[in-house]
Amino acid sequence: MTLVTDYFIILSGASRPQVRAIVEHVEQRMADQGARMLRREGYTGGRWVLLDYGAVVVHVFHAEERAFYGLERLWGDARMVRLADGNPSALDAGGG
């Protein structure tokens, strides 16, 4: 559905500190897997942080921003991919 990435992962936190904690956890887990981050945007503001790993782009929102921007609605035609824990937290933007 897009040339930008293969997968979007969309997460949210209830506060700026929680958003930052989620981002730091994702960064650590991705580094543990050997993934190289291409860029990070929005960390200072802590309202919408984007982590770009190339084939995977992670969006970590403050709950209010997630509701306002509605990326799930924007990519509503994308196929949902269930993660290992069974939660439908990733949107497959590439159809792969």
N, C-alpha and C positions, 0 to 999 in steps of 0.2 A: 504493500500500500504506500510505501515511501522509500526513497533512496537514501534517506538520512541514516536509518538504523534498521536492524532486524527486530529488536525487541525494545519495548518501553516497560519499565517497572515503575509503578506509581505507588508511593507511600505517603503517609501523613502523620504529623504529630500534633499535640494539643497546645504546644508552646514553643517559643524560639529555642530555649535550651533543649527541649525534647527533639526538635527538628535537627539541631546540630548534633545531638547524641546519636540519632539514627544515621546521619550522614557519616559520622566518624566510625560507626560500627560497620556500615556498608563498605567504606573505604578499606578498613582493616581486613574484612572478610574477602574482598576482591583482591587485595594485595597478597593475602595468604594463598589465594588460588593462582597467583602469578599474573593477574590481569593488570594491564597498564592503563592508568587514567590518562585520557587525552586532554581533558579540561574539567574545571569545576567552576561553576558560576553561582552567585547568590548566597554564599556561605555567611558573609558578614551580616547581611540583613536577616537571615534565618527565617524567611517567610516562604521562599521557593528556591530550593537548591537543585541544580542540575549537575549530575555527574555523567560525563561522557566517556564511555569505554569502547567507542566504535560501534561494534555490533549490538551493544546494550547501552541504552541511555536510561539513567535512573533519575526520576523526579521525586524529590522529597518536599512535600508541601506542609505549611501550617494548614490546619483543617479549614480555616476560613478561605484561604486562597484556593485550596483544592475544590471547594464548593463553587467558588466564583468562576474559576477558569474552566472547570469541567472537562478536563482532557479525555475522560472516559466517554463523554458525549461526542467530542470531536472525532475520536477514533472508534466510534460505536460499531462500525462495520468490520473492525479487526477481529480476528479470532482470539478468544481468551485462551491462555495457557495456564493450566494448574501447576503450581509449584509443588515441590516434594511434600510439603505439609498439607497439601490439598486446598489451600486458599487461592482463589483466582486473583492474584495480585499482579500478574504480568499481562500486558497486552502485546500480542504478536503483531507488529506493524509490517512485517515482511511476508507473511503468509507461509513462512518456512517452518 
